[in-house]
Every structure is written in structure tokens, then in C-alpha cells.
Amino acid sequence: MGVIRNIREEIQIIKERDPAIHSSMEVFLYPSFKVMMHYRIAHKLYTKGHFFLARYISQRGVRKTGIEIHPGARIGKGLFIDHGNGVIIGETAVIGDNVTIYQGVTLGGTGKEHGKRHPTVEDNVMISAGAKVLGSFTIGANSKIGAGSVVLSEVPPGSTVVGVPGRVVKRNDRALPREDLNQALPDPVREDITGLMKANTELTNRLLALEREVNRLRGQEKKGKPEDTTVSFRGQGI
């Protein structure tokens, strides 16, 4: 019954999160479905100390799907790996419930730690294509990691992270990946450039207005009307 229940859960997860699917039978062709079936079996063997057999089953899943999940990783319910080719999940990684991962994502280590050396991903997190999450730290619940980001440090819950290295550009976004798989994340570089352009425009306008005022006052002085001015610019060296 456990295997049947897992199959039903995987079918439901994929149907909910992939708009391209049209029938339940298509689920059996999905890399995400295949690799999770291999992982569940391999993980049970791994926890019972059958390390070689666990790795053998895990590697069969890799060859079939292009997704490498170490049998020692701990994964909760509702993980969906969209497309999936190139996804790597390390031995000590911990993944919560209702997590969505896109192709090319790595949950890896830096090669320097011993023991817990891979990230912990809490519930309802979305990790976009090509993102690299490296090290033993936590990605807080309800967070989004932008495509191509390299995350090397803790991410607070409800955050949106983009860039290399990854930095938080938005907080308290509570939308769950199951309900909102929109990967159109903020572009901080564009926002900074837009802000600089706006500030430059404002300064230019103020400078032009000051120049017009100076020219007006100088014109009044030439006409012999210094009494209309409150400041003698000539005396100020202007």
C-alpha cells in the first residue's frame, strides 16, 4: 500500500504543478516521477545500512533521468522536479514539503565541511533553473531562489533571492509554489539603473532651473534693477 500511495501522491503533485500535462498516464514518463520512485526505495535501503544497494538503485535512477539524488538525502512530501536534467541533491541535504526545483539546480556542499555539509530547504520553497545552493545553511520557508543564482548563506523565510552571490531583494512573499510558480523575479541591477537615471534627471532639471534663475537675475542687474534681487550673485563670485 505504501508504494501505491506514493505513486498516487506523485501523480497528483505533477498534475497540479505542470500545466503541460493532459493525462495521468503521462506522469509515468516524467523524470521527476521516475527519480522519486528510485529515491524512495534507495533511501529506505540506505537508512537500513544497505549502502551499496542503495547507491546502485540511485545510480540507475540517474542514468534514466539525469537527476542525481543521493539516497542519504531526506526529502519530505510533495517535491516536484520540473524537467529535472542536471539536478543534483547531496547526501546531507534536507528538503521539506511542497518544494519545487527546476532543471540544473544543485543542492551541494563547498567541499570544506564534514558531517552536515548540504543545505536545508524548508517547506514551500521554489528554486529556479540553474541555481546553486552550496553549503550547510537553511533556505527559509516560502522563499524563491532566482534562476542562475548562487546562494552561499542563510536565507530568511519569505525571501526572494537573486544574483551571484545571491542576495535578498524581497521579503515576506507568502505565495506558495503550488499556487504560484511565476519565475518572473525582481531585477535589482535594472532597478538600481532606473533609480540612478531618475536621480540624474532630477539633478539635471534642478541645475537647469538654477541656471535660468541666475540668468534672469543677471539680466535684471544689467537693466539697473538690483532692488528686485535678494542675493547679489556678483558679490558671491557667480
C-alpha positions as CSV (number, residue, x, y, z in Angstrom):
1,M,0.0,0.0,0.0
2,G,2.9,2.4,0.7
3,V,4.1,2.1,-2.9
4,I,0.6,2.7,-4.3
5,R,0.1,5.7,-2.0
6,N,3.5,7.2,-3.2
7,I,2.5,6.7,-6.8
8,R,-0.8,8.4,-6.3
9,E,0.8,11.3,-4.5
10,E,3.4,11.8,-7.2
11,I,0.7,11.8,-9.9
12,Q,-1.3,14.4,-8.0
13,I,1.8,16.6,-7.4
14,I,2.8,16.6,-11.1
15,K,-0.7,17.2,-12.4
16,E,-1.1,20.2,-10.0
17,R,2.1,21.9,-10.9
18,D,2.7,21.2,-14.6
19,P,0.2,22.8,-16.9
20,A,1.6,20.8,-19.9
21,I,0.2,17.5,-18.6
22,H,-3.0,16.2,-20.0
23,S,-3.5,12.8,-18.5
24,S,-2.4,10.7,-15.5
25,M,-0.6,8.3,-17.8
26,E,1.8,11.0,-18.9
27,V,3.1,11.1,-15.3
28,F,4.8,7.8,-15.8
29,L,7.0,9.3,-18.4
30,Y,8.2,12.2,-16.2
31,P,11.8,12.2,-14.9
32,S,10.5,13.6,-11.6
33,F,8.2,10.6,-11.1
34,K,10.9,8.1,-12.1
35,V,13.6,9.5,-9.9
36,M,11.4,9.9,-6.9
37,M,10.4,6.2,-7.1
38,H,14.0,5.2,-7.2
39,Y,14.9,7.6,-4.4
40,R,12.1,6.3,-2.0
41,I,13.4,2.7,-2.4
42,A,17.1,3.7,-2.2
43,H,16.5,5.9,0.9
44,K,14.9,3.0,2.8
45,L,17.8,0.8,2.0
46,Y,20.3,3.5,3.0
47,T,18.7,4.0,6.4
48,K,18.9,0.3,7.0
49,G,22.6,0.3,6.2
50,H,22.5,-1.3,2.7
51,F,24.7,1.4,1.3
52,F,25.9,-0.3,-1.8
53,L,22.5,-1.5,-2.9
54,A,21.0,2.0,-2.2
55,R,23.7,3.6,-4.4
56,Y,23.1,1.1,-7.1
57,I,19.4,1.8,-7.3
58,S,20.1,5.6,-7.0
59,Q,22.6,5.4,-9.9
60,R,20.1,3.6,-12.1
61,G,17.7,6.5,-11.5
62,V,20.5,8.9,-12.5
63,R,21.1,7.1,-15.8
64,K,17.4,7.1,-16.6
65,T,16.6,10.7,-15.7
66,G,19.7,12.8,-15.5
67,I,18.7,13.7,-11.9
68,E,21.1,12.7,-9.1
69,I,19.6,12.4,-5.6
70,H,21.9,10.8,-3.0
71,P,20.0,8.1,-1.1
72,G,21.0,9.7,2.2
73,A,19.2,12.9,1.5
74,R,16.0,13.5,3.4
75,I,13.0,14.6,1.3
76,G,9.5,15.4,2.5
77,K,6.3,15.2,0.7
78,G,5.4,17.0,-2.5
79,L,8.8,17.5,-4.1
80,F,8.4,18.4,-7.8
81,I,11.4,18.5,-10.1
82,D,10.3,20.2,-13.3
83,H,12.2,18.9,-16.4
84,G,15.0,18.0,-14.0
85,N,18.0,17.3,-16.1
86,G,21.2,18.2,-14.3
87,V,19.6,18.4,-10.8
88,I,21.9,17.3,-8.0
89,I,20.9,16.8,-4.4
90,G,23.7,15.9,-1.9
91,E,23.8,13.3,0.8
92,T,23.1,15.5,3.8
93,A,20.5,17.8,2.1
94,V,17.2,18.1,3.8
95,I,14.1,19.1,1.8
96,G,10.7,20.0,3.4
97,D,7.3,19.6,1.9
98,N,5.8,21.2,-1.2
99,V,9.2,22.2,-2.7
100,T,9.6,22.9,-6.5
101,I,13.0,22.5,-8.2
102,Y,13.8,23.3,-11.8
103,Q,16.4,21.9,-14.1
104,G,20.1,22.4,-13.4
105,V,19.7,23.1,-9.7
106,T,22.5,21.9,-7.3
107,L,22.0,21.5,-3.6
108,G,25.6,20.8,-2.8
109,G,28.5,21.5,-0.4
110,T,31.6,23.6,-0.6
111,G,33.9,20.7,-0.2
112,K,35.2,22.0,3.2
113,E,32.7,20.7,5.7
114,H,32.4,17.4,7.4
115,G,29.1,16.0,8.7
116,K,26.1,18.2,7.7
117,R,27.5,19.9,4.6
118,H,24.5,20.4,2.3
119,P,21.6,22.9,2.6
120,T,18.3,22.5,4.4
121,V,15.3,23.7,2.3
122,E,12.2,24.3,4.3
123,D,8.6,24.0,3.1
124,N,7.1,25.7,0.1
125,V,10.4,26.8,-1.5
126,M,10.9,27.3,-5.2
127,I,14.4,27.0,-6.7
128,S,14.5,28.2,-10.3
129,A,16.6,26.9,-13.2
130,G,20.4,26.7,-12.8
131,A,20.5,28.0,-9.2
132,K,23.3,26.7,-7.0
133,V,22.8,26.4,-3.3
134,L,26.1,25.5,-1.7
135,G,26.8,24.9,2.0
136,S,25.2,23.8,5.3
137,F,22.6,26.5,5.9
138,T,18.8,26.9,5.7
139,I,16.6,28.3,2.9
140,G,13.6,29.6,4.9
141,A,10.0,28.5,4.2
142,N,8.1,30.3,1.4
143,S,11.2,31.6,-0.3
144,K,12.1,31.8,-4.0
145,I,15.6,31.4,-5.5
146,G,16.0,33.1,-8.9
147,A,17.3,31.4,-11.9
148,G,21.1,31.2,-12.1
149,S,21.6,32.5,-8.5
150,V,24.5,31.2,-6.4
151,V,23.3,31.1,-2.7
152,L,26.1,30.8,-0.1
153,S,24.5,31.9,3.1
154,E,21.3,31.7,5.1
155,V,18.0,32.9,3.5
156,P,15.3,34.2,5.9
157,P,11.7,32.8,5.4
158,G,9.6,34.5,2.8
159,S,12.5,35.9,0.8
160,T,13.3,36.3,-2.9
161,V,16.9,35.8,-3.7
162,V,18.7,36.7,-7.0
163,G,22.2,37.3,-8.2
164,V,25.8,36.0,-7.8
165,P,26.3,35.8,-5.0
166,G,22.6,35.6,-4.1
167,R,21.1,38.4,-2.1
168,V,17.7,39.0,-0.8
169,V,15.7,41.5,-2.9
170,K,12.3,40.9,-1.5
171,R,10.8,39.8,1.8
172,N,7.6,38.3,3.2
173,D,6.3,37.0,-0.1
174,R,3.9,34.3,1.2
175,A,2.8,32.8,-2.1
176,L,3.2,29.1,-2.2
177,P,4.9,27.4,-5.2
178,R,2.0,25.1,-5.6
179,E,-0.2,28.1,-6.2
180,D,2.3,30.5,-7.8
181,L,5.1,29.1,-10.0
182,N,5.9,32.5,-11.5
183,Q,9.6,32.8,-12.0
184,A,9.5,36.5,-13.1
185,L,11.6,37.7,-10.2
186,P,12.9,41.3,-9.5
187,D,15.9,42.5,-11.4
188,P,18.0,44.5,-8.9
189,V,20.5,45.7,-11.4
190,R,17.7,47.2,-13.6
191,E,16.1,48.7,-10.5
192,D,19.4,50.3,-9.5
193,I,20.0,51.7,-13.0
194,T,16.4,53.1,-13.1
195,G,16.9,54.8,-9.8
196,L,20.2,56.4,-10.9
197,M,18.6,57.6,-14.1
198,K,15.7,59.1,-12.2
199,A,18.1,60.9,-9.7
200,N,20.2,62.1,-12.7
201,T,17.2,63.6,-14.4
202,E,16.1,65.3,-11.2
203,L,19.5,66.8,-10.6
204,T,19.7,68.0,-14.3
205,N,16.3,69.6,-14.0
206,R,17.3,71.4,-10.8
207,L,20.6,72.6,-12.4
208,L,18.8,73.9,-15.4
209,A,16.2,75.7,-13.2
210,L,19.1,77.3,-11.2
211,E,20.8,78.4,-14.4
212,R,17.7,80.0,-15.6
213,E,17.3,81.8,-12.3
214,V,20.9,83.1,-12.4
215,N,20.5,84.3,-16.0
216,R,17.2,86.1,-15.0
217,L,18.9,87.8,-12.1
218,R,21.9,88.9,-14.2
219,G,19.5,90.2,-16.8
220,Q,17.8,92.4,-14.1
221,E,21.1,93.7,-12.9
222,K,22.0,94.8,-16.5
223,K,18.7,96.7,-16.7
224,G,19.5,98.5,-13.4
225,K,17.0,96.7,-11.2
226,P,19.2,95.2,-8.4
227,E,16.4,96.1,-5.9
228,D,14.4,93.1,-7.2
229,T,17.0,90.6,-6.1
230,T,17.5,89.3,-2.6
231,V,21.0,88.0,-3.3
232,S,23.8,89.6,-5.1
233,F,25.3,86.8,-7.2
234,R,28.1,89.1,-8.4
235,G,29.1,89.6,-4.8
236,Q,29.1,85.8,-4.3
237,G,31.5,85.3,-7.1
238,I,28.9,83.8,-9.6
